[in-house]
Amino acid sequence: MTIYYVNSATGSNSNGGTSVDAPFASFSAVEALKLQPGDTVLLAAGSVFNEQFDLKYSGTVTAPITIGSYGIGDAPVIHSPGDGIHSLYATNIVIENIKISDTEGAAIYGGTVSNWTVRNVEIDHTGLSRSGSVTFRTGSNITIENTTINDVNGDGMWIEKINGVTLLNNTVTNAHGTAADAIQINDSSNIYISGNHLDQTGATTPKGVLTLIRPVNAVIEDNVLTGGGFGISAQAGTNIAIHNNDISGYGGYSWSYGIGLGDSGDTRDYDISGNYIHDGVWGVSVSSAGSTSYVRENIDVHNNTFDDLTQAALKVDRPASGAFHDNAIASDVTPYSISPAIIAAGTFPVSNNTTFEEPQLHLASLVVQAGETMHITADLTTTAHDGLKASPDKIALEKAGHATLFDDSVFGETLQLRHFGHDVFDRHEPTPKGGDHGAAVDFAELFADKGGLGESHHLEIADGASHHGDADAAGIPGHPDGVLH
């Protein structure tokens, strides 16, 4: 298990490369080696490499080959007339703590690979002559986490025929092109996508945000998706859970949808729940581009919130079975558009959905840190839904005072706190007597078993409908500026 050092400014390929004082100068010296399991290649902070890095050898599960960085300063940067990092048939690879930009091809390309982890990598302005950013084709067990991808041509991530895909806490913004999604995953299985922020609002002629074609066993939860022609396209899947995502700002086409399925093959066993779908065209669309007779069965759409949609919250215009129930729908949104034949067949019943009015919706946001205790107060003038949800920060809290969020009939019930990427936490507090309501919440306690809060986190406080509306101030006793620091 050897550590090799590469420094484009001070290194030489005649060096041994095994010490900080005698580093290699370029990737060609590393490529001439036969890397062994457990070997590490570290690129010097501040270095710039104008070449493709070819990874030819494999690690093991317990001793992967790692590409990382060393030293103090800016992350080392790979520019390339080809791909940034390119590999075929390699297994057990870790790539971390580097930057890849201005490549003609993909930032990272892996073909027929397994057990790869990409983490804390910054990627921008890739695919200059051919589309691509992070591409994996054929293999198993690919993890991409805490990575940022911005301003690329083609899909931010393209993943195809991979068994075992994990995407955690990544940020993808502005994947450009008429065929470009922030993320596209084809013909893959055992997929987990959580805590990602995918934003296509600034992309040039994008297709959509998140696309899964023929997925098997997928969980998509606690993500924020914005822009594009659609939010989540999960076509022709089997056993798919789409939970607690914030999907907004999609449009541009009469068919644009927050969540769409039913095209490209048979569709079975979907649970679509807890999502906040707003500022778009259709909500959930069970449809097809043509008159295909694919199977669409057991599609359960429940406990979602739909708001500011120009079309219906639910569209079902092809034969399908499932249910649409217990959703919250803004009063100015059409609840559903289901073809008469499906209504007559009774295969997609609608029940127990509720409506809400715009005046009921207020929110505020705040900054909290581990160990802090927040006290929320509210006056008694505004009616709102049961509970309180916190989602990623969208509106800054700018003033102190009392938030007009609840009346005394609802606030004493359940306090819900949502931090995307984690569970919903419920806190029951008795309603205090007197003019104001209040509930003390120890965030360190709430997140202690969820990896902790770490640095300061931004949370959005909203009513039980999880509506994104005009800001009110949430008063925090003892903090004159209304914000915990």
C-alpha positions in Angstrom: 0.0 0.0 0.0 2.0 2.9 -1.4 1.1 6.6 -1.5 2.2 8.4 -4.6 2.4 12.2 -4.8 1.9 14.3 -8.0 2.6 18.0 -8.2 2.4 19.7 -11.6 4.4 22.7 -10.4 7.4 21.2 -8.5 7.4 17.6 -9.5 9.4 15.6 -12.0 8.7 12.3 -13.6 12.2 11.2 -12.8 11.4 11.3 -9.1 10.3 8.3 -7.2 6.9 9.9 -6.4 6.6 8.4 -3.0 7.2 11.5 -0.9 6.0 15.1 -0.8 9.6 16.2 -1.4 10.0 14.1 -4.6 6.6 14.0 -6.4 5.8 13.1 -9.9 4.9 15.9 -12.3 2.2 14.3 -14.4 -0.3 11.4 -14.7 1.8 9.6 -17.2 4.3 8.7 -14.5 1.5 7.2 -12.4 0.0 5.4 -15.5 3.3 3.7 -16.1 3.0 2.1 -12.6 1.0 -1.0 -11.9 -1.0 0.3 -9.0 -1.8 -2.3 -6.4 -4.8 -2.7 -4.0 -4.6 -0.1 -1.3 -2.4 2.3 -3.3 -3.2 6.0 -3.1 -2.5 8.7 -5.6 -2.5 12.3 -4.2 -2.6 15.4 -6.3 -1.1 18.5 -4.8 -3.4 21.4 -3.9 -3.1 24.2 -6.4 -1.9 21.9 -9.2 -3.4 22.0 -12.7 -3.2 18.9 -14.9 -3.9 19.3 -18.6 -4.3 15.6 -19.4 -6.6 12.7 -19.1 -6.0 10.3 -16.1 -6.3 6.7 -17.2 -7.1 4.3 -14.4 -6.1 0.8 -15.5 -5.8 -1.3 -12.3 -8.2 -2.4 -9.6 -8.3 -2.4 -5.8 -10.2 -4.7 -3.6 -13.2 -4.2 -1.4 -11.0 -3.8 1.7 -8.2 -2.0 -0.1 -9.5 0.2 -2.9 -7.2 2.4 -5.0 -7.8 6.0 -4.1 -7.3 9.2 -6.1 -7.3 12.3 -3.8 -5.4 15.4 -2.8 -2.8 16.7 -0.3 -1.6 20.1 0.9 -3.2 23.4 1.7 -5.0 25.5 -0.9 -7.3 25.1 -3.8 -8.3 21.6 -4.9 -6.1 20.2 -7.7 -7.8 20.6 -11.1 -7.9 18.3 -14.0 -8.4 19.8 -17.5 -8.3 17.5 -20.4 -8.7 17.3 -24.2 -10.4 14.0 -23.5 -12.1 12.8 -20.3 -10.9 14.0 -16.9 -10.6 10.5 -15.4 -11.2 7.5 -17.7 -11.4 3.8 -16.8 -12.5 0.5 -18.2 -12.9 -2.7 -16.2 -11.4 -1.3 -13.0 -13.0 -2.2 -9.6 -12.8 -0.8 -6.1 -11.9 2.8 -6.9 -12.3 6.0 -4.7 -12.1 9.5 -6.2 -12.3 12.3 -3.7 -11.4 15.9 -3.0 -10.4 17.1 -6.5 -11.8 19.4 -9.2 -12.4 18.5 -12.8 -13.3 21.2 -15.3 -13.0 22.3 -18.9 -12.8 18.8 -20.4 -13.8 18.0 -23.9 -15.4 14.7 -22.8 -16.8 13.5 -19.5 -15.4 14.5 -16.1 -15.4 10.9 -15.1 -16.0 7.9 -17.4 -16.2 4.4 -16.1 -17.1 1.4 -18.3 -17.8 -2.1 -17.0 -16.7 -1.1 -13.5 -17.8 -1.9 -10.0 -17.5 -0.6 -6.4 -16.7 3.0 -7.3 -17.1 5.9 -4.9 -17.0 9.5 -6.0 -17.2 12.0 -3.2 -16.4 15.7 -2.5 -15.6 16.3 -6.2 -16.2 19.6 -7.9 -17.1 19.4 -11.6 -17.9 22.2 -14.0 -17.8 23.1 -17.7 -17.3 19.6 -19.0 -18.4 17.9 -22.2 -17.2 20.7 -24.4 -17.0 18.7 -27.6 -19.1 15.7 -26.7 -21.8 15.5 -24.0 -21.1 14.2 -20.6 -20.1 14.8 -17.0 -20.1 11.8 -14.8 -20.8 8.6 -16.8 -20.9 5.0 -15.6 -22.0 2.3 -18.1 -22.4 -1.4 -17.1 -21.3 -2.6 -13.7 -22.4 -2.5 -10.0 -22.2 -0.5 -6.8 -21.6 3.1 -7.8 -21.8 5.7 -5.1 -21.6 9.5 -5.8 -21.9 11.7 -2.7 -21.3 15.3 -1.7 -20.3 16.2 -5.2 -21.1 19.4 -7.2 -21.7 19.5 -10.9 -22.4 22.8 -12.7 -22.6 24.3 -16.1 -22.0 21.1 -18.1 -23.1 20.0 -21.6 -25.2 16.9 -21.6 -26.5 15.0 -18.5 -24.9 15.9 -15.2 -24.8 12.2 -14.4 -25.5 9.4 -16.9 -25.7 6.0 -15.3 -26.7 2.9 -17.4 -27.0 -0.8 -16.6 -25.7 -0.5 -13.0 -26.9 -2.8 -10.2 -26.5 -0.7 -7.0 -26.6 3.1 -7.5 -26.4 5.4 -4.5 -26.6 9.2 -4.9 -26.3 11.2 -1.7 -26.3 15.0 -1.0 -25.0 16.0 -4.4 -25.7 19.4 -6.1 -26.3 19.4 -9.9 -27.1 22.8 -11.6 -27.4 23.7 -15.2 -26.9 20.6 -17.4 -27.4 22.1 -20.8 -28.9 20.6 -23.9 -32.2 19.4 -25.5 -31.4 15.8 -24.4 -29.9 16.8 -21.0 -31.2 16.0 -17.5 -29.5 16.8 -14.3 -29.4 13.0 -13.7 -30.4 10.1 -16.0 -30.4 6.5 -15.0 -31.3 3.7 -17.5 -31.9 0.0 -17.0 -30.5 0.0 -13.5 -31.6 -1.6 -10.2 -31.3 -1.1 -6.4 -31.2 2.6 -6.6 -31.1 5.1 -3.7 -31.3 8.8 -4.4 -31.5 11.1 -1.3 -30.6 14.6 -0.2 -29.7 15.9 -3.6 -30.3 19.4 -4.9 -31.0 19.4 -8.6 -31.6 22.7 -10.3 -32.2 23.2 -14.0 -33.6 26.7 -13.9 -30.5 28.2 -15.5 -29.9 25.5 -18.1 -30.1 26.1 -21.8 -33.0 24.1 -23.4 -32.8 21.3 -20.8 -35.0 18.1 -21.1 -35.8 17.5 -17.4 -34.3 17.1 -13.9 -34.3 13.4 -12.9 -35.0 10.6 -15.3 -35.1 6.9 -14.5 -35.9 4.5 -17.4 -36.9 0.9 -16.5 -35.6 1.2 -12.9 -36.1 -1.8 -10.6 -36.2 -1.3 -6.8 -35.6 2.5 -6.4 -36.1 4.9 -3.5 -36.1 8.7 -4.4 -36.6 10.7 -1.2 -35.8 14.1 0.4 -34.5 15.7 -2.7 -35.1 19.3 -4.0 -35.7 19.4 -7.8 -36.3 22.7 -9.7 -36.8 23.7 -13.3 -36.6 21.6 -16.5 -39.4 20.3 -18.6 -40.3 17.8 -15.8 -39.3 17.0 -12.3 -39.0 13.2 -12.0 -39.6 10.9 -14.9 -39.7 7.4 -13.5 -40.9 5.4 -16.5 -41.5 1.7 -16.8 -40.3 0.9 -13.3 -40.9 -1.9 -10.8 -41.1 -1.3 -7.0 -40.5 2.5 -6.9 -40.8 4.8 -3.9 -40.9 8.5 -4.4 -41.1 10.2 -1.0 -40.8 13.7 0.5 -39.3 15.5 -2.5 -39.8 19.2 -3.2 -40.5 19.5 -7.0 -41.1 22.9 -8.5 -40.5 25.3 -11.4 -40.9 22.8 -14.2 -42.7 23.6 -17.4 -42.4 24.7 -21.0 -44.6 22.0 -22.4 -48.3 21.2 -22.2 -47.4 17.7 -20.9 -44.8 18.9 -18.3 -45.2 17.1 -15.0 -43.8 17.0 -11.5 -43.7 13.1 -11.4 -44.4 11.1 -14.6 -44.7 7.4 -15.3 -46.3 4.9 -17.6 -44.2 5.3 -20.7 -41.4 3.1 -22.1 -42.7 -0.2 -20.7 -44.7 -1.8 -18.0 -45.0 0.1 -14.7 -45.7 -1.7 -11.4 -45.8 -1.0 -7.7 -45.2 2.7 -7.1 -45.6 4.6 -3.8 -45.7 8.3 -4.4 -46.1 10.1 -1.1 -45.2 13.1 1.0 -44.0 15.2 -2.0 -44.5 18.9 -2.3 -45.3 19.5 -6.0 -45.8 23.2 -7.0 -45.2 25.9 -9.5 -45.6 23.7 -12.6 -48.0 22.2 -15.1 -49.3 18.7 -14.2 -48.7 17.2 -10.8 -48.5 13.4 -11.1 -49.0 12.1 -14.7 -49.8 8.5 -15.4 -49.7 8.6 -19.2 -47.8 7.7 -22.4 -46.5 9.6 -25.4 -48.6 7.3 -27.7 -51.4 4.8 -27.4 -49.3 2.0 -26.0 -50.9 -0.7 -24.0 -48.3 -1.0 -21.3 -49.3 -2.4 -17.9 -49.7 0.3 -15.2 -50.7 -1.2 -11.9 -50.6 -0.6 -8.1 -49.8 3.1 -8.3 -50.5 4.7 -4.9 -50.5 8.5 -4.8 -51.1 9.8 -1.3 -50.3 12.4 1.3 -48.7 14.8 -1.2 -49.2 18.6 -1.4 -50.1 20.2 -4.8 -50.0 23.9 -5.3 -49.7 26.5 -8.1 -50.2 24.1 -11.0 -51.8 25.1 -14.3 -53.2 21.6 -14.8 -54.5 18.9 -12.5 -52.7 17.5 -9.5 -53.3 14.0 -11.1 -53.5 12.9 -14.7 -54.5 9.4 -15.6 -55.2 9.0 -19.3 -54.1 5.4 -20.0 -55.4 2.2 -18.5 -54.0 2.0 -14.9 -54.8 0.8 -11.4 -54.0 2.5 -8.2 -55.4 5.2 -5.9 -55.3 8.9 -5.3 -56.0 9.7 -1.7 -55.3 11.8 1.4 -53.5 14.5 -0.6 -53.6 18.3 0.1 -54.6 20.3 -3.0 -54.7 24.1 -3.3 -58.2 25.4 -4.0 -57.2 26.8 -7.4 -55.7 23.5 -8.6 -57.9 21.0 -10.4 -57.7 17.9 -8.3 -57.6 15.3 -11.0 -58.1 14.5 -14.7 -58.9 10.8 -15.2 -60.3 9.5 -18.4 -64.0 8.5 -18.3 -63.2 4.9 -19.2 -60.9 4.5 -16.1 -63.5 6.2 -13.9 -66.1 3.8 -15.2 -63.8 0.8 -14.6 -63.2 2.0 -11.0 -59.5 1.0 -11.2 -58.1 4.3 -9.9 -60.4 5.6 -7.1 -60.1 9.0 -5.6 -60.8 9.6 -1.9 -60.1 11.7 1.2 -58.3 14.5 -0.5 -58.5 18.0 1.0 -58.2 21.5 -0.3 -56.5 24.6 1.3 -56.7 28.3 0.7 -53.8 30.6 -0.1 -54.5 32.9 3.0 -53.8 30.0 5.3 -50.2 29.8 4.2 -47.3 31.5 6.0 -43.7 30.6 6.5 -40.4 31.8 7.8 -36.9 30.4 8.1 -34.1 30.4 10.5 -30.6 29.2 11.1 -29.7 26.8 13.8 -26.6 25.0 15.0 -26.0 21.9 17.0 -26.6 22.4 20.7 -29.0 25.3 20.2 -32.6 25.3 21.5 -35.2 27.1 19.4 -38.4 28.5 20.8 -41.2 29.2 18.3 -43.9 31.6 19.2 -47.0 32.5 17.4 -50.0 34.9 17.9 -53.6 33.7 17.7 -54.8 35.5 14.6 -54.2 33.2 11.6 -55.8 29.8 10.9 -53.5 27.2 9.5 -53.2 23.4 9.1 -52.1 21.0 11.7 -48.4 20.7 12.3 -45.3 22.5 11.1 -42.8 21.4 8.5 -39.3 22.6 8.0 -37.7 22.1 4.6 -34.6 23.6 2.9 -34.2 27.3 3.3 -35.8 29.4 0.6 -36.7 32.7 2.3 -34.3 34.4 4.8 -35.6 35.3 8.2 -35.0 39.1 8.4 -36.8 40.4 11.5 -37.7 39.4 15.0 -41.3 39.2 16.3 -44.1 36.8 16.5 -45.1 34.6 13.5 -48.7 34.5 12.6 -48.8 30.8 11.9 -51.3 29.1 14.1 -54.4 29.5 16.2 -54.9 27.9 19.5 -56.9 25.0 18.0 -54.1 23.5 16.1 -50.6 24.5 17.5 -50.9 22.4 20.6 -51.0 19.2 18.6 -47.9 18.1 16.7 -44.8 20.0 15.7 -43.2 18.5 12.6 -39.6 19.4 11.7 -38.3 18.4 8.3 -34.7 18.6 7.3 -34.2 17.2 3.8 -32.0 14.1 3.9 -33.3 13.1 7.3 -36.6 11.9 8.8 -39.5 13.9 9.9 -39.4 14.5 13.7 -42.6 15.0 15.6 -42.6 16.9 18.9 -45.7 17.1 21.1 -45.8 20.1 23.4 -48.8 21.2 25.5 -50.4 24.5 24.4 -49.4 27.2 26.8 -51.9 29.4 28.4 -52.0 33.1 27.6 -51.7 35.1 24.4 -49.0 33.2 22.6 -48.2 29.7 21.7 -44.7 28.2 22.1 -42.8 25.0 21.7 -39.1 24.4 22.6 -37.2 22.2 20.2 -33.6 21.0 20.9 -32.1 20.5 17.4 -29.1 18.7 18.7 -31.4 16.1 20.3 -33.5 15.7 17.2 -30.6 15.1 14.9 -28.3 13.3 17.3 -28.9 9.9 15.8 -29.1 11.2 12.2 -25.5 12.2 11.8 -25.8 15.5 13.7 -26.3 19.1 12.4 -22.6 19.8 12.0 -22.4 23.3 10.6 -25.2 25.8 10.6 -28.3 24.5 8.7 -31.0 26.5 7.1 -34.6 25.3 7.7 -37.8 26.7 6.4 -40.8 26.8 8.8 -44.1 26.3 7.1 -47.6 25.2 8.0 -48.8 21.6 7.7 -49.4 22.0 3.9 -45.7 22.6 3.5 -46.6 25.6 1.4 -44.0 28.0 -0.1 -45.5 31.4 0.4 -44.9 34.9 1.8 -42.5 35.1 4.7 -43.4 35.9 8.2 -41.0 36.3 11.1 -40.5 33.6 13.7 -39.7 35.2 17.0 -36.9 33.5 19.0 -36.8 34.8 22.6 -33.4 35.9 23.6 -32.2 36.6 20.1 -32.9 40.2 19.1 -32.2 39.6 15.4 -34.5 36.6 15.3 -31.8 34.2 14.2 -29.9 31.6 16.1 -26.1 31.9 15.4 
